[in-house]
Amino acid sequence: MNKNFLKFISIIIIALVFMYAFSASYTADSVDNISYVIALAIDTNEGEKNLQVTFEFMDTSTFSKEGSSNSNTAIIDTINASSIYSAINLLNAYIGKKVNLSHCKVIVFSDEYAKKGISEEVSELMNNIQIRPSTNIIICKGRAVEYIQKSTSQLEKILTKYYDIFPNSSEYTGYTSNIMIGNFYNYLTTKDSGNIAILGGLNPEISSSEDSSSKSSSEGSTSDKSSPESKPNADVPLSQMIAGNAPILGERGTENIGLAVLKNGAYVGDLTAIDTLCHTLINGEVNSFLLTINNTEIYEKYIDISLFENTPPKIKVDVSGDSPTITIDIKLVGRIAGIKDGINYSDQPNDLDLEKISTAAKKSLEDYILAYLNKTSKNFGCDIDFFYNYAKRNFLTLQEWNDYDWTSKYPNAKFNVNVDSRIYYSLLNSD
């Protein structure tokens, strides 16, 4: 009798434990009751509520049982509010689900909004425990809502894939950089440095819709978005190229080329593709990149060179003078990728002077880097390469460093740039 009673009590206890353990499945935090944001766009809005927040969600109904998505369907909602938290609260009521930012890939600010300063918004987002430090920060040339509306193409079957992979192109092009909100916030709170964000822009995409094509034909329009002639600045050089003016036409309606410069949390200017390459070189962020040599004294045609980082850059800062002197040593190795003449250069190695080509690559890169450093120090007046970390090593105490006043000294800094570039026909036969 006692055994049966104990058995009955045990069953009751186990049942109660299971009921309690699984009761959380029916709360507001259940997966079925949560909507995950994959992108956030912030624009200006006229009126008392001067903030327009756009949320992009993935339509999970487009996924098959095998776990793949059949389309790039997105759900986009826009709300006018006084703050990001207010917008989230309103959206919770509108969609009937709890908005969650733990899967947010990118946060996009329009350039118009960023000019007013984004310190408060970034701080607000960093105080949200759902935001991951790896979330990318983008400043868009144009409306941020249009950026997220046009960021996907048929190349990606899963909507979030593009947001995941595009910052990685910095490692093999140097034309952008992987700017994450965690690092962005750290430098935002440091008075000695400026800040940078990924520069995004809108691209006149080629429409794949037959309806769009027929509509253009019926209207007899002379401006066809699928025509290269409709793309402005088709021959823009890298020294002037930024997101929005690159000679690219494609299915995706956005570009990410260059960087946005921020001073005291406000957007103050842009870095071009070649400026960004210089930044990534100085900071050791680019593993390989392409450099085109156009010097008729060396060769009558263009020469494309693939360059690779040989060792991490070496940086020294001398603060003994009235202005800091910054010395940067960069060591690269490369090979000839191609020559614009249709000749197989590997069969005729004696036709090229590798010493001259190496010298031309060295001079080109040194000129580019010096121009970039003078632009950021003189024009923008802020240290976005974080040289202050090297300058601090010259001081014994924090008070001595504060008395030095790096922010006032840096705009007058002097730069010494030394590039060692060794070019070979092929890296297989290099020393």
N, C-alpha and C positions, 0 to 999 in steps of 0.2 A: 504493500500500500504506500509506504513511504517512497519506494523507488518510483512508482507511477506518479506520485505527486511531484517529486523532484524533476522527473522527465517532463511533466506538464509545465512546470515553472521555467525550465530551460527553454522549451519551445516558445513560450510567451516572451522571454527575454530576447531570444534570437530574432523573433519577429519584430519586436520593438526596435532593436538595433538596426535591422534592415530598413524599416520604415523611416527611421530618423536619418540614416545614411543617404537614402535616395530622395529624401524630401526636397533637397536643394535643386533637384532637376526641374522643379516646378516654380522656381523663383524667377524674378526679372532678369537674373544673370544667366539663365539657361541659354544655350547656343541658339535655340529656336527663337529666342526673344531679343537677340542682339544683331545689330547691323554694323558690319565692319567697314570703316572708311579706308579707301586705298589712296586717295589724294585729296588735298585740301587747297583751295584757291582763295586768295584774299584780294579784294579790289576796293577801290574807293566808291562811295555812294553819296549822292547829294541828299541833303536833309539832315535832320537831327541824328539819325542813326547812320553815321558816316562810314560804316563798315559793311561790306557785302561779302559774305562767306559762302563758298560753294563746296559742297561735299560730293565726292565721287565714290559710288559703291559698285561692287561687282555683282552682276546678276547671276547668282548661284544656280538659278534654274536652267542655265544654258549648259551646265556640266552634265556629261553622260555618266553612266554607271561605272565606266572604266576610269573616270577621274579626269577626262579631258574636256575642254571647252570647245563647242562648235562655233562660237562667234565671239566678237569683241564687245558684246552688249554691256553697256554701263548704265547705271542709274545716277543721274546728276540732279541734285536739289540745291537751290540758291536761296539764302535768307539774308535779309537786311537786319542788322542788330547793332547794339552798342559795343559788344565784345564777342570774342570767340565762344566763351562759355555761354553767353546768352543765346547765341545762334544754335549751339548744341542743345540747349534746353528746349528751345522752340521746335527744333527738329525732332526731338524725342516725342513731343506731343503730336507732331504732324504725321510721322510714319508709324507711330504706335509701337515702336521698338526702341531699345536703348542703344544709342550711338556709342561705338567703341573705336578708339584711335590706335589701338595696339598694332594694327596691320597697316598703318598709314605709311606709304613709301616716300611721298614727296609733299612738301609744303611750298606753294607757289605764291609769290607776292607780285602784283603788277608794279612796273617801274614807277608809275604815278603815285601809288601808295607808298612804295619804299622810299621815295624822295622825302616824305614827311618823317621817316624814321620808323623802324620796326622793332625797337628794343622792347617795348611793352608787350607786343604780341609774342615775340620769341620767349620772353620770360614767362608769360602766361602759359605757353605750350610746354616749356620745360618743367613747369610746376605740375603738369598733368602726368601722373605716373604711367599712363598708358602710352605716351609718346616714347618711341625708342630713340636712343642717342644717334643711331645710324640713319635716321630719316634725313633725306636730302633737302637742302634749302635752294630754291630757285628764284631769281628775279627775272620776270618776263618782260620783254619789250612789247608792250601791248596789254590787253586784258588777260588776267590770269585765268578767268573762266574759259576763255577761248583756248588757252594752252592745254588745259586738261581735256577739253572736248575733242581736240585734234591730235592728241599725243599717240594714239594707237593706229596701227595699220594691219593689213592682212599678213604681214610677216610674223606677227605674234598672235597665236591662237588663244593664249591666256593673257588677259588684260594687264596683269601686274608684271609680266615678264619684262617689258620695255623699261619700266621704272626701276627694275632690279639691276638691269645690265648696262644701261647707257652710261652711268658714271665710270664704268670700268674702261671705257675707250680712252680715258686719260693715260692709261698705262702704255698704249701703243700708238697714240697720236700726239698727245700733249696739248690738244686743242680745247680741253675742258679739265675739270678737276672734281674729285669726289668730295664735295663739301657736305659734311654731316652736321646736324643741328647741335650735337653735343660739343664738337670742337668750335662751331660757330658761336655758341653761347659763352664758352670759355674765353675766347678772344674778345667777345663783346663786352665782357666785364673787366678786361685788361686795358688800362688807360694808355699803355705804351704801344699798342698795336692798332692797325686798322683791321678791316675784315673783308672777306670775299664770299661771294655766293656764285653758284652756277648761273650763267647767263642763258636764258631761254628766249626763243623768238618764234614768230609765226611764219610758216612757209606756205606759199600758194600750192597746195597739193593737187595732184592729178586725180580727177574724179573717176572712180571705177564704175560708177552707176550709168547704165544705159539711158536712164531718164534724164540725167544731167547732160549727157552728150546730145540727146535729141532736143533738149530744151535750148542748148546753146545754138544748135543748128537752126532751129525754128526762129530764134530771135535774130539770127544773122549777125551775132556779135563778132566784132573784130578782135576782141581780147579773149583768147582761149587759154584757160588755166593749164591745159595739157600741153601747151606750146612753150618751148624754151624762150621764145621772144617775149613772153609775158612776164618773165622773171627779171626784176630789176637788178642792176649791177652784176651782169652775167660774168664779167671779167674782173671782178674785184680782187685785188691781191690779198695775201694773208696778213699783210701789215695793216689792212683796213677791214678785214673780214670779221664780223661778229654775227651772233644769232639773229636771223631775220634778213640778212643781206647776202647770204652765201649762194653761190651759183648751183643750187640744188633744186630739182623738182622730183617729187615722189608721192607715194600714197600717204605718207605721214605728213601731217600739217604743222609740225613743229621742228625746231632746230635747237641744238645745245652746243654752241660754239662761243668760246670766250668766257670771261668772268666779269661779274659785277663787283665794283669796289664800293665799300661802305666806310664812312668815317663817322664816329660817334653814333653808330646805328642807322645812319641815313645814307641812301644811295647817292653817290657823287660822280660816278663815271664808269666806263667800260674798259676792259682789257681785250684787245683783238686776239685773233688766233695765234699770231706770232708772239704777242706779249704773254699769252697764257703758256705757250711752249717754254718761254724763258722762265716763267714762274715755276713750272713743274720741274725744269732742269735744276734750278737753284735749290729746290726743296727735295730733289731726288725722287720725284713721284712718277717719272716717265721711264719706262724700261727700254723703249725703242721708238724712233720717229723717223720721218722722211724729211730730208733737206734737199732743195733744188738749187743747184749752182748754175747761174746764168752769167758767165764771164767769157766773152769771146777771146780773151787772151789765153785762156786755158783750152777751150774747145768751142767750136763754132755753134754747137747745139746745146740744148739743156742737158744737164747731167743730174739724175736723181740718185741720192746717196741714202742708204739705210744706216742710221747711226744707233749705237747701243751704249748704254752707260757701263763704263768699265769699272769704276770705283765710285763710292758715294762722294758727292761734292765736299770740298773742304772750305770752311768759312772762318775767317778771322776778323775781329773788330778791334781797331786801335783807337782808344779814347784819350790819348795823351795830348792831342792838339785841341784847338778851339772847336773843331768839328770832327766827328768820327770818320775814320778811314776804314772802309770795308773791302777786304780782299777775298775774292771767290776763285777757287781753282776747280775746274771741271775737266775730267778725263773721259774721252769717248773713243770708241773704236767703231769702224764702219766698213761697208763694202759698197761698190757701185751697183745700184739696183737696175739702172737702165739709162740708155742714151737715146735721145730723140732723133735717130737717123736710120733705124732699121738694121744696123750692123751688129753682128754678134761680137761684142767687145772682148769676150773671153778668148776668142780665137786670135785676136790681134792685140795682145797686151802692150806691145811696144808703141802703139799709136797714142797712148795716154801717159801723161806725166803724173804719177800718183803723188809725188811730192808737192807739185803745184796744186793739185786738187785738195790735198790735205790742208795746205796753207789757205786756200780759198774758203774751205769749210770753217776753219778756225777763225778767219777774219770776219766772215759773215755772222757767225754765232756771237762773237765778241761784240760786234756792232749792234746786233739785235738786243743783246742782254744789257749793254750800257744804255741804249735808248729806252729800254723798258724800265730800268732802275731810275733813270732821271725823270721819267714820266711819273712813276709812282711817288718818288720822294719830292720832286719839285711841284708837279701839277696837283697831285692829290694830297701831299703832305702827310702821308701815313705809312707806317711800316707794315706792309702786308706779307712780307717774307720773314717776319719775326726774327730779324737780326738782333733785336734787343735781348734775346735769350743768350746770344754770344757776348754781347756787350756787358751783361751783368757779371760775367766771370772776372771782370777787371776790378770789381768792388768788393770790399770785405764785409760791409754791412748794408742793410736795406736802406738806412738813412743816407748813406753816401750815394747809393744808386738814385734815390728820390731827389737828392740835391742836384744830381747831374742833369736831370730833366730831359730825358731822351726824346720826348715828343717835340721839344723845341729845337733840339740839336739835329734830329734826323733829316729834316728838309734840306740841310746844308751839307749832308754827308758826301764824301768823296769815294769813288768806287774804282777798284782795280780788278779787272776780269781777265782771267787767263784760261783759255780753252786749249787743251791738248787733244787734237783729233787725228787719228791715224787711219787712213783709208786704204783698203786692199781691194783686189779684184774679187776675192772671195774670202770669207772668214775661215774657210777650211785650210788655206795656205798662209794664214797670218802667223806672226811670231808668237 
